[in-house]
């Protein structure tokens, strides 16, 4: 999403990105960083309906660095 902010905001969960990337890329590197549980104030009831089925692990993800290599055809 690019609005008036000087940076991009990503609103998809990690698993959704990986599944989409696997259609076009080989995942070379996937670093996942988590919120410490004690500092996470997000509860399942706070999620939008489309995110209701996310795993507890997915909800705790705070940052991801993924490198993909595009398939050659």
C-alpha positions as CSV (number, residue, x, y, z in Angstrom):
1,X,0.0,0.0,0.0
2,X,1.5,3.3,-1.0
3,X,-0.4,6.4,0.2
4,X,1.1,9.7,1.4
5,X,3.6,7.8,3.5
6,X,7.3,7.8,2.5
7,X,7.3,4.0,3.0
8,X,5.4,0.9,1.9
9,X,3.1,-0.9,4.2
10,X,2.5,-4.6,3.8
11,X,-0.8,-6.0,5.1
12,X,-0.6,-9.7,4.1
13,X,0.4,-12.3,6.7
14,X,3.7,-14.1,6.1
15,X,2.2,-17.4,5.0
16,X,0.1,-15.7,2.3
17,X,3.2,-14.0,0.9
18,X,5.2,-17.2,0.9
19,X,2.4,-19.1,-0.9
20,X,2.2,-16.4,-3.5
21,X,5.9,-16.1,-4.0
22,X,6.2,-19.9,-4.5
23,X,4.2,-19.5,-7.7
24,X,7.0,-17.5,-9.3
25,X,10.1,-17.8,-7.1
26,X,12.3,-20.4,-5.3
27,X,12.5,-19.2,-1.7
28,X,16.2,-18.8,-1.1
29,X,16.1,-17.3,2.4
30,X,13.3,-16.7,4.9
31,X,14.1,-15.0,8.2
32,X,11.2,-14.6,10.5
33,X,11.2,-12.5,13.7
34,X,8.6,-12.7,16.4
35,X,7.1,-10.3,19.0
36,X,8.0,-11.5,22.5
37,X,4.7,-13.0,23.7
38,X,4.7,-10.8,26.8
39,X,4.8,-7.6,24.7
40,X,2.1,-8.6,22.2
41,X,-1.2,-6.8,23.0
42,X,-3.0,-8.3,20.0
43,X,-5.8,-10.8,20.7
44,X,-7.6,-13.1,18.2
45,X,-10.8,-11.1,18.8
46,X,-9.0,-8.0,17.5
47,X,-8.4,-9.5,14.1
48,X,-10.5,-8.8,11.0
49,X,-12.6,-11.8,9.9
50,X,-10.3,-12.7,7.0
51,X,-7.5,-13.2,9.5
52,X,-9.4,-15.3,11.9
53,X,-7.8,-18.6,10.8
54,X,-4.2,-17.5,11.3
55,X,-2.2,-19.6,13.6
56,X,-0.9,-18.2,16.9
57,X,2.6,-18.4,15.5
58,X,1.6,-16.3,12.4
59,X,0.0,-13.7,14.6
60,X,3.2,-13.3,16.6
61,X,5.3,-12.5,13.5
62,X,6.5,-8.9,13.6
63,X,9.0,-8.8,10.7
64,X,10.2,-11.0,7.8
65,X,13.1,-10.9,5.4
66,X,12.5,-13.1,2.3
67,X,14.8,-13.6,-0.7
68,X,13.4,-15.3,-3.7
69,X,15.0,-16.4,-7.0
70,X,12.7,-16.0,-10.0
71,X,12.0,-19.1,-12.0
72,X,13.7,-19.1,-15.4
73,X,11.5,-20.3,-18.2
